[in-house]
Amino acid sequence: MLTNPYTDNKIHYLVDLEVALKNSEYVFGFINISHIPYSKLDELFRDQVNHERFLFDDSMSYFIEETLYNKHKEFFDKEIPFTFDFNLFEYSVSLSSVKKDKKYYHEDLPPLFDK
């Protein structure tokens, strides 16, 4: 686990699902989906990976579009406590660091991709 060199606080990583109103600059809300393992996120978003060395490299976000949702509908419905509505919202998934030590935070960055 990494530690902030300036504060000695442990650094944890939060994976957020951002829910934004379609065609708007306003964010409706965030859902913590850090309980989903990096390996599953890798599987879900592998087609969106371009030049990243690992998931979320360079502050990248990944998008849950209707085709991706339908392909993994059973998983999304089971793991994310939200009713997806692609007519109203757009969905993106991103990584941020946090200093809180709570359940459902990753302690490590995602692993490097296999080439």
ABEGO torsion letter per residue (X at the ends): XBBBAAAGBBBBBBBBBBBBBBGBABBAEBBBAAABBAAAAAAAAAAABAABABBGBGGBBBBBBAAAAAAAAAAAAAABBBBBBAAABBBBBBBBBBABBBBGBBABBBBBBBX
